[in-house]
Amino acid sequence: MDNWNLTSVGLVLIGSSITATGTIIAALLLGISIRNAPFLLLTTALLIVMSAILIIYGEQKTNAV
């Protein structure tokens, strides 16, 4: 794992963000009251967008070299 680049960091970030979002939505569907759920969902949505931008930038940087 010594070969980390922007794309691999973005993939890990987007995967964990999607997993966290799914867990929050599943808890809400089961009826568990989460006080900060809207803030958490907004935060994970922003992390997903940022990691997608990071993946695109990393791939362009890798292909340019």
N, CA, C and O atoms as a CHARMM CRD file, in Angstrom:
* protein
*
  260
    1    1 MET  N      0.81200  -1.20000   0.00000 PROA 1      0.00000
    2    1 MET  CA     0.00000   0.00000   0.00000 PROA 1      0.00000
    3    1 MET  C      0.85300   1.26100   0.00000 PROA 1      0.00000
    4    1 MET  O      0.40500   2.31000   0.46300 PROA 1      0.00000
    5    2 ASP  N      2.06100   1.17300  -0.50600 PROA 2      0.00000
    6    2 ASP  CA     2.90500   2.35000  -0.54200 PROA 2      0.00000
    7    2 ASP  C      2.71900   3.16800  -1.81400 PROA 2      0.00000
    8    2 ASP  O      3.45600   4.12700  -2.04100 PROA 2      0.00000
    9    3 ASN  N      1.76400   2.81100  -2.63200 PROA 3      0.00000
   10    3 ASN  CA     1.54600   3.47900  -3.89900 PROA 3      0.00000
   11    3 ASN  C      0.21900   4.24500  -3.89800 PROA 3      0.00000
   12    3 ASN  O     -0.59600   4.07700  -4.80500 PROA 3      0.00000
   13    4 TRP  N      0.00700   5.07300  -2.89500 PROA 4      0.00000
   14    4 TRP  CA    -1.21800   5.86500  -2.81500 PROA 4      0.00000
   15    4 TRP  C     -1.09700   7.08300  -3.71500 PROA 4      0.00000
   16    4 TRP  O     -0.07100   7.76300  -3.71800 PROA 4      0.00000
   17    5 ASN  N     -2.13800   7.35400  -4.46900 PROA 5      0.00000
   18    5 ASN  CA    -2.20200   8.57300  -5.26500 PROA 5      0.00000
   19    5 ASN  C     -3.57200   9.21400  -5.04400 PROA 5      0.00000
   20    5 ASN  O     -4.36600   8.72400  -4.24200 PROA 5      0.00000
   21    6 LEU  N     -3.84400  10.29100  -5.74500 PROA 6      0.00000
   22    6 LEU  CA    -5.10100  11.01700  -5.53100 PROA 6      0.00000
   23    6 LEU  C     -6.31300  10.16400  -5.87300 PROA 6      0.00000
   24    6 LEU  O     -7.34700  10.26500  -5.21300 PROA 6      0.00000
   25    7 THR  N     -6.19900   9.33100  -6.88700 PROA 7      0.00000
   26    7 THR  CA    -7.32900   8.50600  -7.29100 PROA 7      0.00000
   27    7 THR  C     -7.68300   7.48000  -6.22400 PROA 7      0.00000
   28    7 THR  O     -8.86100   7.28300  -5.92700 PROA 7      0.00000
   29    8 SER  N     -6.69200   6.82800  -5.64900 PROA 8      0.00000
   30    8 SER  CA    -6.98200   5.81700  -4.63000 PROA 8      0.00000
   31    8 SER  C     -7.54400   6.45600  -3.36400 PROA 8      0.00000
   32    8 SER  O     -8.42400   5.87800  -2.72500 PROA 8      0.00000
   33    9 VAL  N     -7.05700   7.62800  -2.99200 PROA 9      0.00000
   34    9 VAL  CA    -7.61600   8.33600  -1.83400 PROA 9      0.00000
   35    9 VAL  C     -9.06700   8.72900  -2.11300 PROA 9      0.00000
   36    9 VAL  O     -9.92500   8.60500  -1.23900 PROA 9      0.00000
   37   10 GLY  N     -9.33800   9.20000  -3.32300 PROA 10     0.00000
   38   10 GLY  CA   -10.70600   9.56200  -3.69400 PROA 10     0.00000
   39   10 GLY  C    -11.64100   8.37000  -3.68500 PROA 10     0.00000
   40   10 GLY  O    -12.79400   8.48600  -3.27000 PROA 10     0.00000
   41   11 LEU  N    -11.14900   7.21400  -4.14500 PROA 11     0.00000
   42   11 LEU  CA   -11.98400   6.01200  -4.15100 PROA 11     0.00000
   43   11 LEU  C    -12.31600   5.54000  -2.73900 PROA 11     0.00000
   44   11 LEU  O    -13.44300   5.12300  -2.47200 PROA 11     0.00000
   45   12 VAL  N    -11.34400   5.60300  -1.84000 PROA 12     0.00000
   46   12 VAL  CA   -11.59800   5.23100  -0.45000 PROA 12     0.00000
   47   12 VAL  C    -12.58500   6.20200   0.18600 PROA 12     0.00000
   48   12 VAL  O    -13.48700   5.78700   0.91400 PROA 12     0.00000
   49   13 LEU  N    -12.41600   7.48300  -0.08500 PROA 13     0.00000
   50   13 LEU  CA   -13.29800   8.50200   0.47800 PROA 13     0.00000
   51   13 LEU  C    -14.72500   8.37600  -0.04100 PROA 13     0.00000
   52   13 LEU  O    -15.67900   8.50400   0.72700 PROA 13     0.00000
   53   14 ILE  N    -14.87600   8.12900  -1.32000 PROA 14     0.00000
   54   14 ILE  CA   -16.22900   8.01100  -1.87800 PROA 14     0.00000
   55   14 ILE  C    -16.90300   6.72800  -1.40500 PROA 14     0.00000
   56   14 ILE  O    -18.11100   6.71700  -1.16800 PROA 14     0.00000
   57   15 GLY  N    -16.14400   5.65700  -1.26700 PROA 15     0.00000
   58   15 GLY  CA   -16.73000   4.40700  -0.78100 PROA 15     0.00000
   59   15 GLY  C    -17.19800   4.51600   0.65900 PROA 15     0.00000
   60   15 GLY  O    -18.28300   4.04700   1.00500 PROA 15     0.00000
   61   16 SER  N    -16.38200   5.13100   1.49100 PROA 16     0.00000
   62   16 SER  CA   -16.78200   5.27200   2.89500 PROA 16     0.00000
   63   16 SER  C    -17.92700   6.25600   3.06100 PROA 16     0.00000
   64   16 SER  O    -18.77100   6.08000   3.93900 PROA 16     0.00000
   65   17 SER  N    -17.96700   7.28700   2.23200 PROA 17     0.00000
   66   17 SER  CA   -19.06500   8.25300   2.31300 PROA 17     0.00000
   67   17 SER  C    -20.39200   7.62500   1.89700 PROA 17     0.00000
   68   17 SER  O    -21.42400   7.87900   2.51700 PROA 17     0.00000
   69   18 ILE  N    -20.36400   6.80900   0.85100 PROA 18     0.00000
   70   18 ILE  CA   -21.59000   6.14200   0.40800 PROA 18     0.00000
   71   18 ILE  C    -22.04900   5.13700   1.46100 PROA 18     0.00000
   72   18 ILE  O    -23.24900   4.99300   1.69900 PROA 18     0.00000
   73   19 THR  N    -21.11400   4.45100   2.08600 PROA 19     0.00000
   74   19 THR  CA   -21.46200   3.50500   3.14100 PROA 19     0.00000
   75   19 THR  C    -22.07500   4.22600   4.34200 PROA 19     0.00000
   76   19 THR  O    -23.06500   3.76000   4.90500 PROA 19     0.00000
   77   20 ALA  N    -21.49700   5.34600   4.73000 PROA 20     0.00000
   78   20 ALA  CA   -22.04800   6.11700   5.85400 PROA 20     0.00000
   79   20 ALA  C    -23.43400   6.65000   5.54000 PROA 20     0.00000
   80   20 ALA  O    -24.31600   6.63700   6.39900 PROA 20     0.00000
   81   21 THR  N    -23.63300   7.11800   4.31700 PROA 21     0.00000
   82   21 THR  CA   -24.95100   7.61000   3.91600 PROA 21     0.00000
   83   21 THR  C    -25.98400   6.49300   3.95400 PROA 21     0.00000
   84   21 THR  O    -27.09800   6.69300   4.43700 PROA 21     0.00000
   85   22 GLY  N    -25.62700   5.33300   3.45400 PROA 22     0.00000
   86   22 GLY  CA   -26.54900   4.19800   3.48400 PROA 22     0.00000
   87   22 GLY  C    -26.90100   3.77200   4.89600 PROA 22     0.00000
   88   22 GLY  O    -28.04300   3.41000   5.18000 PROA 22     0.00000
   89   23 THR  N    -25.91600   3.81800   5.77900 PROA 23     0.00000
   90   23 THR  CA   -26.16900   3.45800   7.16900 PROA 23     0.00000
   91   23 THR  C    -27.12100   4.45200   7.83800 PROA 23     0.00000
   92   23 THR  O    -28.01800   4.05100   8.57900 PROA 23     0.00000
   93   24 ILE  N    -26.93000   5.73000   7.58000 PROA 24     0.00000
   94   24 ILE  CA   -27.80300   6.75600   8.15700 PROA 24     0.00000
   95   24 ILE  C    -29.22800   6.60800   7.62800 PROA 24     0.00000
   96   24 ILE  O    -30.18600   6.68800   8.39600 PROA 24     0.00000
   97   25 ILE  N    -29.36800   6.39400   6.33300 PROA 25     0.00000
   98   25 ILE  CA   -30.70200   6.24700   5.74400 PROA 25     0.00000
   99   25 ILE  C    -31.37600   4.98600   6.25800 PROA 25     0.00000
  100   25 ILE  O    -32.57700   4.99300   6.52800 PROA 25     0.00000
  101   26 ALA  N    -30.62100   3.90500   6.39600 PROA 26     0.00000
  102   26 ALA  CA   -31.19400   2.66200   6.92300 PROA 26     0.00000
  103   26 ALA  C    -31.67300   2.84900   8.36300 PROA 26     0.00000
  104   26 ALA  O    -32.73700   2.35400   8.73500 PROA 26     0.00000
  105   27 ALA  N    -30.89400   3.55600   9.16200 PROA 27     0.00000
  106   27 ALA  CA   -31.31000   3.81100  10.54700 PROA 27     0.00000
  107   27 ALA  C    -32.57600   4.65600  10.59400 PROA 27     0.00000
  108   27 ALA  O    -33.45200   4.42100  11.42600 PROA 27     0.00000
  109   28 LEU  N    -32.67400   5.63200   9.70900 PROA 28     0.00000
  110   28 LEU  CA   -33.88500   6.45300   9.67000 PROA 28     0.00000
  111   28 LEU  C    -35.09800   5.63800   9.22400 PROA 28     0.00000
  112   28 LEU  O    -36.20000   5.82600   9.74000 PROA 28     0.00000
  113   29 LEU  N    -34.89700   4.73800   8.27200 PROA 29     0.00000
  114   29 LEU  CA   -36.00400   3.88800   7.81800 PROA 29     0.00000
  115   29 LEU  C    -36.46200   2.90900   8.90100 PROA 29     0.00000
  116   29 LEU  O    -37.63200   2.52700   8.94500 PROA 29     0.00000
  117   30 LEU  N    -35.53800   2.50800   9.77100 PROA 30     0.00000
  118   30 LEU  CA   -35.90100   1.61900  10.87000 PROA 30     0.00000
  119   30 LEU  C    -36.55900   2.35400  12.03100 PROA 30     0.00000
  120   30 LEU  O    -37.01000   1.73300  12.99300 PROA 30     0.00000
  121   31 GLY  N    -36.61100   3.66500  11.93800 PROA 31     0.00000
  122   31 GLY  CA   -37.29800   4.44400  12.96400 PROA 31     0.00000
  123   31 GLY  C    -36.40300   4.95800  14.06500 PROA 31     0.00000
  124   31 GLY  O    -36.89800   5.46400  15.07200 PROA 31     0.00000
  125   32 ILE  N    -35.11500   4.84200  13.90500 PROA 32     0.00000
  126   32 ILE  CA   -34.18900   5.35600  14.91200 PROA 32     0.00000
  127   32 ILE  C    -34.06400   6.85900  14.71900 PROA 32     0.00000
  128   32 ILE  O    -33.81800   7.33400  13.61000 PROA 32     0.00000
  129   33 SER  N    -34.23200   7.59000  15.78800 PROA 33     0.00000
  130   33 SER  CA   -34.17000   9.04400  15.71900 PROA 33     0.00000
  131   33 SER  C    -32.71900   9.50900  15.80000 PROA 33     0.00000
  132   33 SER  O    -32.03300   9.27900  16.79600 PROA 33     0.00000
  133   34 ILE  N    -32.27100  10.16000  14.74500 PROA 34     0.00000
  134   34 ILE  CA   -30.91900  10.71300  14.69600 PROA 34     0.00000
  135   34 ILE  C    -31.06800  12.22400  14.62200 PROA 34     0.00000
  136   34 ILE  O    -31.60800  12.77000  13.66000 PROA 34     0.00000
  137   35 ARG  N    -30.57600  12.88700  15.66700 PROA 35     0.00000
  138   35 ARG  CA   -30.80000  14.32200  15.79000 PROA 35     0.00000
  139   35 ARG  C    -30.08300  15.11000  14.69400 PROA 35     0.00000
  140   35 ARG  O    -30.63100  16.09300  14.19400 PROA 35     0.00000
  141   36 ASN  N    -28.89400  14.71100  14.31700 PROA 36     0.00000
  142   36 ASN  CA   -28.09600  15.44900  13.33700 PROA 36     0.00000
  143   36 ASN  C    -28.13900  14.82600  11.94300 PROA 36     0.00000
  144   36 ASN  O    -27.22200  15.04200  11.15000 PROA 36     0.00000
  145   37 ALA  N    -29.15700  14.07600  11.63400 PROA 37     0.00000
  146   37 ALA  CA   -29.21200  13.36000  10.35600 PROA 37     0.00000
  147   37 ALA  C    -29.15300  14.28500   9.13700 PROA 37     0.00000
  148   37 ALA  O    -28.40900  13.98200   8.20400 PROA 37     0.00000
  149   38 PRO  N    -29.89300  15.38900   9.09500 PROA 38     0.00000
  150   38 PRO  CA   -29.77700  16.24500   7.90500 PROA 38     0.00000
  151   38 PRO  C    -28.36300  16.80100   7.70100 PROA 38     0.00000
  152   38 PRO  O    -27.87200  16.86200   6.57400 PROA 38     0.00000
  153   39 PHE  N    -27.71800  17.20100   8.78800 PROA 39     0.00000
  154   39 PHE  CA   -26.35400  17.69900   8.68700 PROA 39     0.00000
  155   39 PHE  C    -25.39800  16.59700   8.23200 PROA 39     0.00000
  156   39 PHE  O    -24.52300  16.84300   7.40300 PROA 39     0.00000
  157   40 LEU  N    -25.55500  15.39800   8.76200 PROA 40     0.00000
  158   40 LEU  CA   -24.68800  14.28700   8.37600 PROA 40     0.00000
  159   40 LEU  C    -24.88200  13.90500   6.91500 PROA 40     0.00000
  160   40 LEU  O    -23.91000  13.61300   6.21800 PROA 40     0.00000
  161   41 LEU  N    -26.12000  13.90400   6.44500 PROA 41     0.00000
  162   41 LEU  CA   -26.37900  13.57200   5.04300 PROA 41     0.00000
  163   41 LEU  C    -25.82000  14.64200   4.11100 PROA 41     0.00000
  164   41 LEU  O    -25.29600  14.32900   3.04200 PROA 41     0.00000
  165   42 LEU  N    -25.93200  15.89400   4.51600 PROA 42     0.00000
  166   42 LEU  CA   -25.36400  16.97200   3.71400 PROA 42     0.00000
  167   42 LEU  C    -23.83900  16.87100   3.67200 PROA 42     0.00000
  168   42 LEU  O    -23.22300  17.08500   2.62800 PROA 42     0.00000
  169   43 THR  N    -23.24700  16.54900   4.79900 PROA 43     0.00000
  170   43 THR  CA   -21.79400  16.39900   4.86600 PROA 43     0.00000
  171   43 THR  C    -21.31900  15.25200   3.98300 PROA 43     0.00000
  172   43 THR  O    -20.33200  15.39500   3.26100 PROA 43     0.00000
  173   44 THR  N    -22.00700  14.12400   4.03300 PROA 44     0.00000
  174   44 THR  CA   -21.59500  12.99400   3.18700 PROA 44     0.00000
  175   44 THR  C    -21.81600  13.30800   1.70500 PROA 44     0.00000
  176   44 THR  O    -21.03700  12.87000   0.85900 PROA 44     0.00000
  177   45 ALA  N    -22.85900  14.05300   1.38900 PROA 45     0.00000
  178   45 ALA  CA   -23.07400  14.44100  -0.01400 PROA 45     0.00000
  179   45 ALA  C    -21.92700  15.33000  -0.50100 PROA 45     0.00000
  180   45 ALA  O    -21.45400  15.17300  -1.62700 PROA 45     0.00000
  181   46 LEU  N    -21.48600  16.25500   0.33800 PROA 46     0.00000
  182   46 LEU  CA   -20.36200  17.10700  -0.03700 PROA 46     0.00000
  183   46 LEU  C    -19.06900  16.29800  -0.16400 PROA 46     0.00000
  184   46 LEU  O    -18.25600  16.56500  -1.04800 PROA 46     0.00000
  185   47 LEU  N    -18.87700  15.31400   0.71200 PROA 47     0.00000
  186   47 LEU  CA   -17.69800  14.46000   0.60700 PROA 47     0.00000
  187   47 LEU  C    -17.70800  13.62400  -0.66900 PROA 47     0.00000
  188   47 LEU  O    -16.66200  13.39000  -1.27300 PROA 47     0.00000
  189   48 ILE  N    -18.89100  13.17800  -1.07400 PROA 48     0.00000
  190   48 ILE  CA   -19.00100  12.40300  -2.31300 PROA 48     0.00000
  191   48 ILE  C    -18.63100  13.26500  -3.51300 PROA 48     0.00000
  192   48 ILE  O    -17.90600  12.81700  -4.40100 PROA 48     0.00000
  193   49 VAL  N    -19.12500  14.49500  -3.54300 PROA 49     0.00000
  194   49 VAL  CA   -18.80900  15.39700  -4.65500 PROA 49     0.00000
  195   49 VAL  C    -17.31700  15.73700  -4.66600 PROA 49     0.00000
  196   49 VAL  O    -16.68600  15.73400  -5.72200 PROA 49     0.00000
  197   50 MET  N    -16.75800  16.02800  -3.49400 PROA 50     0.00000
  198   50 MET  CA   -15.33400  16.36000  -3.42100 PROA 50     0.00000
  199   50 MET  C    -14.45600  15.18600  -3.83300 PROA 50     0.00000
  200   50 MET  O    -13.44300  15.37500  -4.50600 PROA 50     0.00000
  201   51 SER  N    -14.83600  13.98500  -3.43700 PROA 51     0.00000
  202   51 SER  CA   -14.02200  12.83300  -3.81500 PROA 51     0.00000
  203   51 SER  C    -14.16300  12.51300  -5.29900 PROA 51     0.00000
  204   51 SER  O    -13.20800  12.03800  -5.91300 PROA 51     0.00000
  205   52 ALA  N    -15.32600  12.76000  -5.88700 PROA 52     0.00000
  206   52 ALA  CA   -15.47300  12.56600  -7.33400 PROA 52     0.00000
  207   52 ALA  C    -14.58100  13.54300  -8.09100 PROA 52     0.00000
  208   52 ALA  O    -13.96300  13.17600  -9.09000 PROA 52     0.00000
  209   53 ILE  N    -14.51500  14.78200  -7.61900 PROA 53     0.00000
  210   53 ILE  CA   -13.62400  15.76800  -8.24000 PROA 53     0.00000
  211   53 ILE  C    -12.17100  15.33900  -8.07100 PROA 53     0.00000
  212   53 ILE  O    -11.36500  15.49600  -8.98800 PROA 53     0.00000
  213   54 LEU  N    -11.83600  14.80000  -6.90400 PROA 54     0.00000
  214   54 LEU  CA   -10.47900  14.32900  -6.63800 PROA 54     0.00000
  215   54 LEU  C    -10.10600  13.16600  -7.55800 PROA 54     0.00000
  216   54 LEU  O     -8.97600  13.09200  -8.04000 PROA 54     0.00000
  217   55 ILE  N    -11.05100  12.26300  -7.80000 PROA 55     0.00000
  218   55 ILE  CA   -10.79500  11.13600  -8.70100 PROA 55     0.00000
  219   55 ILE  C    -10.55800  11.63000 -10.12400 PROA 55     0.00000
  220   55 ILE  O     -9.62600  11.18200 -10.79200 PROA 55     0.00000
  221   56 ILE  N    -11.39000  12.54200 -10.58300 PROA 56     0.00000
  222   56 ILE  CA   -11.23900  13.06700 -11.94700 PROA 56     0.00000
  223   56 ILE  C     -9.91100  13.79900 -12.08500 PROA 56     0.00000
  224   56 ILE  O     -9.19900  13.61300 -13.07200 PROA 56     0.00000
  225   57 TYR  N     -9.57300  14.63000 -11.10300 PROA 57     0.00000
  226   57 TYR  CA    -8.30700  15.36400 -11.15000 PROA 57     0.00000
  227   57 TYR  C     -7.11400  14.41200 -11.10500 PROA 57     0.00000
  228   57 TYR  O     -6.13700  14.60700 -11.82800 PROA 57     0.00000
  229   58 GLY  N     -7.18500  13.40300 -10.27500 PROA 58     0.00000
  230   58 GLY  CA    -6.09900  12.44400 -10.15600 PROA 58     0.00000
  231   58 GLY  C     -5.89600  11.65200 -11.44100 PROA 58     0.00000
  232   58 GLY  O     -4.76000  11.39100 -11.83900 PROA 58     0.00000
  233   59 GLU  N     -6.98900  11.26900 -12.08700 PROA 59     0.00000
  234   59 GLU  CA    -6.86700  10.53500 -13.33900 PROA 59     0.00000
  235   59 GLU  C     -6.28600  11.41200 -14.44000 PROA 59     0.00000
  236   59 GLU  O     -5.47000  10.94800 -15.23500 PROA 59     0.00000
  237   60 GLN  N     -6.70100  12.67500 -14.49200 PROA 60     0.00000
  238   60 GLN  CA    -6.14400  13.57500 -15.50300 PROA 60     0.00000
  239   60 GLN  C     -4.66400  13.82700 -15.26900 PROA 60     0.00000
  240   60 GLN  O     -3.87800  13.91500 -16.21300 PROA 60     0.00000
  241   61 LYS  N     -4.29400  13.94400 -13.99400 PROA 61     0.00000
  242   61 LYS  CA    -2.88400  14.16400 -13.66700 PROA 61     0.00000
  243   61 LYS  C     -2.04800  12.92900 -14.01500 PROA 61     0.00000
  244   61 LYS  O     -0.92300  13.05900 -14.49800 PROA 61     0.00000
  245   62 THR  N     -2.59100  11.73400 -13.77100 PROA 62     0.00000
  246   62 THR  CA    -1.87700  10.49500 -14.09100 PROA 62     0.00000
  247   62 THR  C     -1.74000  10.31400 -15.60700 PROA 62     0.00000
  248   62 THR  O     -0.68800   9.89400 -16.08900 PROA 62     0.00000
  249   63 ASN  N     -2.78600  10.62400 -16.34300 PROA 63     0.00000
  250   63 ASN  CA    -2.75000  10.43900 -17.78900 PROA 63     0.00000
  251   63 ASN  C     -1.89100  11.48500 -18.48600 PROA 63     0.00000
  252   63 ASN  O     -1.41100  11.24700 -19.59400 PROA 63     0.00000
  253   64 ALA  N     -1.69000  12.63000 -17.86000 PROA 64     0.00000
  254   64 ALA  CA    -0.89500  13.69000 -18.49300 PROA 64     0.00000
  255   64 ALA  C      0.60500  13.38800 -18.43700 PROA 64     0.00000
  256   64 ALA  O      1.37500  13.88300 -19.25900 PROA 64     0.00000
  257   65 VAL  N      1.00400  12.58800 -17.47800 PROA 65     0.00000
  258   65 VAL  CA     2.44200  12.27900 -17.30800 PROA 65     0.00000
  259   65 VAL  C      2.88000  11.19200 -18.23600 PROA 65     0.00000
  260   65 VAL  O      4.05000  10.80800 -18.22900 PROA 65     0.00000
